[in-house]
Amino acid sequence: MKPTLFVLAAGMGSRYGGLKQLDGLGPNGETIMDYSIFDAIRGGFGKLVFVIRKSFEQDFAEKIISKYKDHIPVELVFQELDNLPAGFKCPEGREKPWGTNHAVLMGKDVINEPFAVINADDFYGKDSFAVLGKELSAMTGTENQYCMVGYRVGNTLSESGSVARGVCETNKENFLTGVVERTAIERTDGEIQFTDENGQKVILHENTPVSMNMWGFTPDYFKHSETSFINFLNANQGNLKSEFFIPLTVNELITSGTSTVKVLDTTSKWFGVTYADDRQGVVDKIQALITAGEYPNRLF
């Protein structure tokens, strides 16, 4: 069974001020997402599911889905603030979406096979989809054995400033033991470093794996996430800004011994528009990949 690519795109409308400004960075106006989907198709993925906000369904169908539908089956699901478990109501005044793992939960009725989760606006690279597609194809019929792509931190930095990254802690077998969010990571005097909670400078090895929100799950993950979300809602009832992120559930499952998460190495370089100044660099990097023959000039 071919795996599914689940694209988290519910934040796009707000971040880009509507889809009309979905930034074209390739030579024919291709978006970062176009490259991810192109890579996923050649990496062996058989279906696309987007999670978006209902308010831009029509825009999304016309501008985005129309591009892909002759290449791969596409489904849409919706992340809304009031989509909560029985017995819960959206607190008055809440405007912030419930977070990435709430978005993942929206796929539970349409995904019955191993699936990857990615952000819509991150450039993940060809090798990462090949590595993840191969691993997911071997996961059909299994439960509680998940995976994630661990990018080498040196391949994820911005030239325009420091970045925050989920630094992965792994055991000898390359299974995840935890993800620790680290801020202000940057290359200084040739070394990648950040300042820890005690104010100490910490050097990160070039190949230290970091999470860029590229996960591989089997459908039983939805059941775990529902339980985790109820616990989260009970604990955060008064907090209008709290978000239910994927690493929260993953850490719970690892710590309790319920699930394992294999960290997959990739040679791909991650890039994205973290700062406005990054945009031209992303355009240049995409053009360099086209020149090198990694991508055709026109994708779809």
Summary of the structure (lengths in Angstrom):
residues: 300
radius of gyration: 18.8
end to end distance: 24.4
largest distance: 55.1
contacts: 936
relative contact order: 0.18
helix: 31%
strand: 27%
